[in-house]
Amino acid sequence: MCGRFTLTAEVEAISERFNFDPPIRGYEKRYNIAPSQQVLAIIHDGKKNRAGYLKWGLVPPWASDPAIGHKLINARGETVAEKPSFKQAFKKRRCLILANGFYEWKRDGKIKIPMYISLKDNRLFAFAGLWETYKTEGNPLHTCTIITTSPNELVRDVHDRMPVIIPREKEQTWLDLTMEESRVQEIIKPYPAEEMFTYQVPSLVNSPKNEGSILLERDEPTTFF
């Protein structure tokens, strides 16, 4: 699964990398983004990329209770096109969820060790995401989920799932809602392990209340695949 991630780049770098016009209202660097919080995402409106915030935890339009979003922070890539909670969003509401790293917890007996995982140059990337709008009596609720897949050789040593990281050259394909579904599904696969690294981080990250660059301090040597 993917239950925590980071977005620590400058806003100008983000807008240049993902080709949308700044500013991003309310943007702050985040070192411990957690479910139910707002995440920065990109959609394509048919003419250009647009950036905005979505609440992490997808709420389908037909849901009787928006609390279902707490259970839908991730969507399994193997079944995302068929599951009732995700299939319409997979066809019509795909998005990029922006990040530059994520956390997973490695088991050592009864102990869970927090690990930070990123690309080798710590560059910005995008998770494969889906979004929905849930209508309420007040303001509509815009939510999202992150798609996961089987782990690559690096992540396998930490966890049995990993988020789908979209290669830069395929990001617009993911956003293009006219694209054939078979081409979109080809994107749902593990990111190459040789382009990633991981290292242990402080247990402070275990609480979503904690923030700041201290969460990325190394507790052990970096491991490359």
N, C-alpha and C positions, 0 to 999 in steps of 0.2 A: 504494500500500500504506500501511499504518500500522505503523511500527516503533519508535516512541518517543512517550511522552506524559507529561503531568503531572497530579498531583492534590495541590493545595497549600492546600486550604481547611481550616478548623478542623473538627474532628470533629462538633461540635454543629451547624454549618451543613449538613454533609453529611446527618446523620440527619434534620434538619428538612426539607431539600429533597426527600429521597427517601422520607420517611415510613416510617422504621423506628426501632426502639428502640435507643439507644446502651446500652452502649459498644461500640466496635469493638476487639476485642483486638489489641494490637500495632500500632495505627494510627500512622503517621508521615507527615508531609508528604513528597511525593516530586516531584522536579524532573526526573527522568530515568528513567522506568519503561521497562524493556527486556524483550524476549522472554525467556522461561524464568523470569522473576521473578513474584512474587505480585501480583495485581491485585485491587482491591476491586470486587466485583460485587453485583448485586441479583437475586434470583429472587423469584417469588411462589409460596407454598406452597398456594394455594387459599383462604387466609384473610387473609394479610398479607404484606407485603414483608419479606424476610430478607436481611441483608447478610453477606457472608463473602468469604474470599480464594480465588482460583483461580489456578493456574499458567498463565501465558500461553504458549500453544502447544498446540492441541487434540490429544488422543490418543483416537482412536475406540476403543470397547470391543473391537473385533475385531483391533486392531493386534497384530502379532507382536513389535514393538519400540517401546517408548514414545518412542524418539528421533525418531519420525515427527513429534512435536510441534514440533520445530524448523522443519519445513517448512510447518506449518499454523497460523501466527500470524494469518493473514488468510484470509477466505473471500470469493470474488467474489460479489457480490449477484446477478449475472445468472444464476448457475448453482447457487446455494447449495441450492435445493430439490431438485436432481437429483444432485449429486455424492455418491458413496457415503460420503465422509468426513464430510459435513455434513447429509445429508437427514433423518436421524432426529433429530438435535439440533434442526434447524430446526422440526420438527413438535412436539417434546416437551420441549426443553430450551433455551429462549431466555432470555437474561439481559440486564441493563444493566451495562455496564462504565463505571465512574465516572471522570470527568476534568474538567479545566478548560482544557485546551489540548493540542496535539500538535505534533510536529516533522516536517518534511519537508526534503529536501535538493534545492536548485535547482542544475541544471547550468549552468555557465558555461565552455564549452570542456571542458577536462579537470578543472576545479575543481568541487567540490560545496560549495555554500553552505548552511549550516544555517539554516532559517527556522522561526520559531514561529508557530503559527496558533491562533486562539481566537475566541470570540464577543466582540462589541464591548465588553460590560461585564465581560468576563472571568468571567462567571458559570459555575456548575457545569452540566455537561450529561452525557449518557450516550451512549456508543457502542452500536450494535446488536451484541450478542454472542450466542454459542452456547456451551454447556458440556457436558461429558461426564465420566463417572467410569470410570476404567480400574482394574480390579481387579488387584492384585499380591499376592504372598505376604505382604507387610507391610501397611501402611496403604494404602487406596485412593487413587488419584491423581486429583484433581479439576482439570480443565483447561478452557481456553476459547480462543476465537478472536474476532477483530473482523472484522465484515463491511465490505467496501469497495464503492465504486461509482465511476462516472465523476465527474470533478471539476466543481465549479462554476466560475464565471468568475474568481473570486479564486484558487482553488487551482490552476487550469489553468496559470497562469504559473509555478508551482513544480513540480508533479508531475502525472502523467497518471491518478492514482487518488486517492481520498480516503476516509477512514472514514465510515461512515454514522452521522451524529449524529441522534438521534431527537428530534423536537420534544416539548417537555414534555407537551403534551396527548395525545400518542400513546404515551407510555411504558407505561401500563397495558395498552393494546391489545397492545403487543409482548409483554408478560409473560403475557397471558391465553392459556393453551394451549387454550382452547375456541374461540378466535376462528377464523373462516374464513380459510383460507390466503391467499385473494385479498386480504383486507383487510390481512393482515400484510405481504404482498409490496409493497403500495402504500407502505409506510413506507420501503422501500429505494430512496432517491433522494438526490441531492445536497442538502445543507443550503443555504438561501438565502445567496448571496454577500453581499448587502447587510447581513447581520447579523454579518459576520465581519471580522477584520483579520489582518494578518501583518506580521512584521518580521524582520530578520536578527539572529541571536544568535551568541555566541562559539563558536568551534570546539571549545571544551571539551566541548560536548554530544556530540561525535563518539564519545567513549568512554563506555560505560555505567558505568564505574567512577567517573565524576565526578558529583557531586551538589551541591545547594544553589542558592539564589536567584541566584547569579552567572550561572547558565546562562540566565537570562531577561533579562539586561541587553541593551539595544538597541545594535546595531552600526550602525544606520542609521535614518532616519525611518520611522515606522509607515506602512504602506500600507493604506488602506481601499478597498473596492470602490465 
